[in-house]
């Protein structure tokens, strides 16, 4: 490990320059205009895997954006680790709130600012540099490694999911190593053992067959915006409980031990609120904030629009109103079942004065892994060594749908060794990544491969 | 009257040719490119007023497009009528939906197709031809007449409003005659005696200081979209009553006679709903559709936006949500007072978890004239004679702010003697004006001057 670690420590600046090149590619998976940038990003990743020393590097076409695969399988008898990450990023709007252009990586106070810096280009790239360090020093890896890097994580990983279904032998592994989550705090070695799932719905309410003059028609017909607002108001009660019948039926409650673990973590509601510019927090009654965001299901409007959305006044009575509404799920809620319950409830509360169309835009299963798993224990040891502190175990409020897919279909243990911070504006303007954690992440990846090979 | 009527009837074709000349001028007030066309149109109107026999014809410069003034004040002891109209028109886009070019007037099935045909060139021009008929036959008018024709109605009449403030003596009159509204139906003599007012508000709800990842933070903080939806749901009850305390306090209820008048009008809820693509209508309980849209106050969201409004799914927990909410008002509601009541109520129902900002974007006073007013009675008699049917009295759900300005500042009775039809595509492609109504309108104008002089 000494030479590996030495190599990593002496190449720090080179790594940052390479990451900048990757961050310059505007690989926004949801926008058609960036289709070619997706290919550029995939080719960049493939090139770096090849340079690192990985074998069988391939760009695999899908119905959407391509996958990048690589492997090195010359450690017979040793476990196989599948490294997963994604090269796609979220859209950048509202662009005017960025202090530096989202695709011109800018370093300030030891942080690199760019869309995708922490989610997930920076974190994914750590593992490429970790295997490179082995190849460039000891000439081989301590165990078998496969890489599968996708370009559709931000839009639901649909094509990778299908690929996993059809290529279980190709992707076969003992553990899936993923860095797409956060540390509990700066410098705190953290393993994430649970992820929430997701059920993301769109509701379109249509009233009159065209936009109407609000003077001529106002008062005579129902208004789709007022209707959708009324329906949204019926989704949660005053205690933050979701009112969809059956919604909580499959929820596995937190154990006493888990709640105690969470309570021991340093956390200040006051500071949390202050950092978000809030005077008061609000969530489900009977739970702490950490419990609410990590291990309780929730419902949020992610977007709403209808009628006149420009500056000033236009006296229009809109034909349509649209809301994007998503629910975060916890084990053992099933996104498909929840989508059905949501749809039934919306149809039930929809008035007859309008037409309501409901689409299931995307879903993800929740997951929580055992704390006694070998891969998990190896990872905990590895990061404790690198950070020089005891590893803490947390859950994560977000969803990484493909983690569940890997775990279920490949029967592999997921290791969520995230090096991000939830203050790093992922999905928001001024996304960034702490370059110290970037470096510690490369080291942690290398130590994990070593520990897990033992 | 015989010679006046004879003159009008024998000049029918000449009137249409003159109207065509006026309609050929692309006087779109909102477009800078048409600035010179505005002057051409004003000069055309001034020239026709002079030819007709009016005196003191002037083009009055404003900060925007010019006003055209004329008068004839040689009937001492007789009332004074101020004729108001506008020579400006709406833009023509989408141009590809016009069957004939918008500024090449085309006659088909007794209708003249062109931008401005019904709104308002055709209707305004009727009054110039009416006074001309008097001058060319009996050599004088039966009462005093002033004309004020503006070029900024379609952009808010801001400069005319200021001109009225400063020139009350110049514009002094007993009644303001306006043809810029609709008949209840083809061939039905109609007087519009009420207009609704407007109070247009904007509500901005701010939660966290930036857009957040809905996985990481969802459940931990309140959501501005959910909050604004909840607040909107509290603005009206299930019976369509507005819940803002004091909102109905100044409302003058419809009289029994007015309600009977409305009930006698031919109206089919079923056809009304069908034309709008609706299965069911909805409005304030206890009122018919005509009452709801003409004479009851109402509240509608005109626009809403927040969070992700693009295609597909973005798992964002938004920082802000904005709603544009307007209330149509009826006599004697005061838009400024209503804005205050709205603001107090919103502040009262806003939760402490968010910041709420409320702006008053725009207001207009409602108006309804007495059915016993002398000018109104004269107009009713005049059009009944011309159409050979009893006049119907209706109200209009929209607002024409300048009418209220005339009524209040000049202490004059407005006479809304519209000859348009709300099916004549005003503000849309293929705007047109029924030439039979054009001719009946000239006669109605002439008969009104006669009746009102008695």
Interface residues (C-beta under 8 A of the other chain):
Chain A: X30 X90 X91 X93 X94 X97 X155 X156 X182 X196 X198 X200 X202 X207 X208 X209 X210 X212 X213 X214 X215 X216 X217 X218 X219 X220 X221 X222 X223 X225 X226 X228 X229 X230 X232 X233 X234 X235 X236 X240 X272 X273 X276 X277 X278 X279 X280 X281 X282 X283 X284 X289 X292 X293 X296 X297 X298 X300 X301 X302 X303 X304 X305 X306 X307 X308 X309 X310 X312 X313 X314 X315 X316 X317 X318 X321 X322 X323 X324 X326 X328 X351 X352 X353 X361 X362 X396 X397 X398 X399 X422 X425 X426 X427 X428 X429
Chain B: X196 X198 X200 X202 X207 X208 X209 X210 X211 X212 X213 X214 X215 X216 X217 X218 X219 X220 X221 X222 X223 X225 X226 X228 X229 X230 X232 X233 X234 X235 X236 X240 X272 X276 X277 X278 X279 X280 X281 X282 X283 X284 X289 X292 X293 X296 X297 X298 X300 X301 X302 X303 X304 X305 X306 X307 X308 X309 X310 X311 X312 X313 X314 X315 X316 X317 X318 X321 X322 X323 X324 X326 X328 X351 X352 X353 X361 X362 X396 X397 X398 X399 X422
